[in-house]
Amino acid sequence: MLTSGYRPRHSTSPAQKTGRGRREAGLVADDGQTATIAAAVGTQTAVPQAAVPQPAVPLQPTASSSGARQATPSADATADSTPRPRAGGNRAQIAIISGAAIALLVIVTLYAVRDVPSVTTRGCATQSCTTRPGAAPSPALTGRPSVSLLDSPGYALDGPTAVAAGGGSLWITNVLGGTVTSLPLATGRKVMNLPAAQYGFDGPNAIAIGGNHVWVANTPANSVTELSTRTGAPIRVLGTGYGFAGPYALQLYGHRLWVADAAINSVTEISATSGARIRTVTGGAYRFDNPYALAVADGRLWVANSGGGSVTEMSAKTGAWIATLAAGYRLDDPVALAADGNDVWVASTAGDSLTEISAVSGKLVRILPGRQYGLNNPAALAIGGGVVWVANQVGNSVTEINAGSGALIRVLSGKRYHFHGPTGIAADGHAVWVTNQGSDSITRLGLP
């Protein structure tokens, strides 16, 4: 049951410039971590262990960590190499040189004021670093996916939001019904409808999977439920003593679970093995402002600050601050993140755009404008099969983008796909799943 003060994913945020619903993806891939599931089947309430270091001291950035990383190219000072006329030189030569300089200046000016910047290469670092849609070069990325609709009454979908695949099943949070649904992806699995009463679900809004465990964020209840991917049995509920406040996103990294607390502008690190709280990170150079989505790439935790129009980069192992990316990245209400080994993709729902960032350097790679890519309130991201998949909540569509080149592949829309308020998306090398909150269903796209 939803409580007052809880802002469901489809409702309007007072801070939203455009007045449209804000969403976050809540997608985490199985990273293969191993952990032992508690033998007890009954739910236990976990209490943070006092023996864990730094249980209550917020981590602050070091004195040398200040300012925000800007997407600006390096400035290499170069000497003026223009040849100077010798005394008594030919006036015609001077006139030719001057005329050439003026012509070059005109050409540079014309290119600088073009409405649509040309295609850029990886590693560009200027505000005009945008990309035009183009033909995807790989034939493997051009095949149209097959479509099937999962809407059986037996699935008990009720406001499906976050979705993730792992442990031989597809896991879906039902934010309106206060339940979690598990659908089989492998032989021998069965449909499971997990009720709120037994698991402590309350407006479940994000999910993470790894090491035969599933974690579900209960946003209005300020708690996280942990359960087994194999049996669906509850393991523990992390709540009292953890300091959660509006947990909107989860991200697993090895034996660490990171939780974004949107209501108090902080992130909390939990031991994925014992459930103990390790640290809370907040304040200072982190500049958290309604942290709404999380992703891990190159050993770094990336935090999308929906309210601040920025992305915070920090160590996924120690929590140390690395950079806060804002100016030059065109982040306007960033609510979703997805990462592969090289890059981090950010969806700005108010700006109807995608920003690609190098996971290694933090520099801007490219910005994809919404009008050209069919982006309309992009609410969720996933990467699979060499494609960036974007769920457009207001547009009732899914955009396919070549993850390597940034080229537009296609925009999927229309009755054939059954998209209705798509708010969550997950992908692997074989299929893509899209949650349709408006029709209590899931669209499955089979990859060619």
RAPE-V897222 format. One record per backbone hydrogen bond with DSSP energy under -0.5 kcal/mol. CO is the residue of the C=O (numbers start at 0). NH is the residue of the N-H. Records with the same first field share a line. If there is no record, write none. Layout:
CO=NH, NH
This chain:
2=5
5=7
7=10
10=21
12=15
19=12
25=206
40=233
43=45, 236
45=238
48=51
51=54
55=57
58=281
61=64
63=65
68=325
69=71
73=75
74=76
85=88
89=93
90=94
91=95
92=96
93=97
94=98
95=99
96=100
97=101
98=102
99=103
100=104
101=105
102=106
103=107
104=108
105=109
106=110
107=111
108=112
110=113
114=116
120=123
125=128
127=129
128=366
136=138
137=140
138=141, 142
145=445
147=443
148=150
149=441
151=154
152=155
157=175, 176
158=174
161=172
163=170
165=168
167=184, 185
168=165, 170
169=182
170=163
171=180
172=160, 174
173=177, 178
178=173
179=193
180=171
181=191
182=169
185=188
191=181, 193
192=194
193=179
194=198
195=199, 200
201=219, 220
202=218
205=216
207=214
209=212
211=228
212=209
213=226
214=207
215=217, 224
216=204, 205, 218
217=221, 222
218=221, 245
222=217
223=237
224=215
225=234, 235
226=213
227=231
232=227
234=43
235=225
236=45, 238
237=223
238=241
244=262, 263
245=247, 261
248=259
250=257
252=255
254=271, 272
255=252, 257
256=269
257=250
258=260, 267
259=247, 248, 261
260=263, 264, 265
264=282
265=260
266=280
267=258
268=277, 278
269=256, 271
270=274
275=270
278=268
279=58
280=266
282=285
283=286
288=306, 307
289=305
292=303
294=301
296=299
298=315
299=296, 301
300=313
301=294
302=304, 311
303=291, 292, 305
304=308, 309
309=304
310=324
311=302
312=321, 322
313=300
314=318
319=314
322=312
323=68, 325
324=310
325=328
326=70
329=331
330=332
331=349, 350
332=348
334=24
335=346
337=344
341=358, 359
342=339
343=356
344=337
345=347, 354
346=334, 335, 348
347=351, 352
351=369
352=347
353=367
354=345, 356
355=364, 365
356=343
357=361
362=357
364=123
365=355
366=130, 368
367=353
368=372
369=373, 374
375=393, 394
376=392
379=390
381=388
383=386
385=402
386=383, 388
387=400
388=381
389=391, 398
390=378, 379, 392
391=395, 396
395=413
396=391
397=411
398=389
399=408, 409
400=387
401=405
406=401
409=399
410=412
411=397
413=416, 417, 418
414=417
419=437, 438
420=436
423=434
425=432
429=446
430=427
431=444
432=425
433=442
434=422, 423, 436
435=438, 439, 440
440=435
441=149, 443
442=433, 444
443=147, 445
444=431, 446
445=145
